[in-house]
């Protein structure tokens, strides 16, 4: 074999090795040498979906759409192929969302793994599907939001261009209102200055009044101190005075008791003394009567003008004899 043939053989061998490495890299990138799993969802339309559409999980591509099948009820069965490790992360409430970032890029399927405590069953790995909002829907929504704003801008532009009620008359009225506001502010400043002056005078008067009130309160405090001292003295003297009054009342009570005793003794002795006096008085009258009847005395004593009856306790009447008897 010539040198040229050997070089050609080496070149072919290198090319075949490179082709094999490239194919191996391609198959490895598509998961041909790793364990994979399939899952599916059902949608009413295949718009935006084609075999080979990328499948992402948290923004990382993990697989692709492997098959699209039209069902008898005109729904579309979409089959996805992802690695087995990523399949085991999906929960029973996992769902796929069709996203399209812009007009140039193709749509992708973003899988949300879900939060259910139960894993996605391997015998029926069906997930929910959300088509999301298309570009036309987003544009229509933007138009719906911008239409009222554009109408307001149009109305504002028309109002500003109006010569009678537009921006010019409004500015004129604003200038007039500004002048009135400036005059009002000057009046308010003058009024505030006058108010400050009056308040200063009132403050001086109030300060004098407060001084007088302070002096009056000082005098009142002194009077209260004297009254407190008098009350202290009265409080100190009052117990002794009460003791003296109590002793006096005790003495009066004793005197009353003695008076009652004397009265009781008198009530018993006086009637007896009166009864003893009556016989003595009767004997004295008899003696006087005998003396009057005696001769020497009868001639010396003139007869009384009238006879006064005497009361006897024995219910007897004693009559005086006349001088000629």
Number of C-alpha atoms within 10 A of each C-alpha: 5 6 8 9 10 11 11 11 12 12 12 12 12 12 12 12 12 12 12 12 12 12 12 14 14 12 13 12 13 16 16 12 11 12 10 15 16 18 20 20 17 19 16 13 13 15 9 15 18 16 13 14 18 21 23 19 16 10 11 10 14 19 24 20 22 18 16 17 13 15 11 7 7 11 14 17 18 22 18 22 22 23 16 13 12 14 21 14 12 22 20 18 17 20 19 22 18 18 17 17 11 10 8 7 8 13 19 24 27 21 21 18 22 16 12 12 9 11 18 22 14 12 7 10 18 20 20 16 19 14 15 12 13 15 13 9 11 11 12 12 11 11 12 11 11 12 11 11 11 12 11 12 12 12 12 13 13 11 14 16 13 12 10 11 11 15 16 14 14 13 11 11 12 12 12 12 12 12 12 12 12 12 12 12 12 12 12 12 12 12 12 12 12 12 12 12 12 12 13 12 12 12 12 12 12 13 12 12 12 12 12 12 12 12 12 12 12 12 12 12 12 12 12 12 12 12 12 12 12 12 13 12 11 12 11 11 11 13 11 11 12 11 11 12 12 12 12 12 12 12 12 12 12 12 12 12 12 12 12 12 12 12 12 11 11 12 11 11 11 11 11 11 10 10 11 11 11 14 13 11 12 14 11 12 14 13 11 11 13 12 13 21 15 10 9 10 12 17 13 9 10 12 15 11 7 8 12 10 10 11 10 13 11 7 7 9 10 15 10 15 13 15 13 8 6
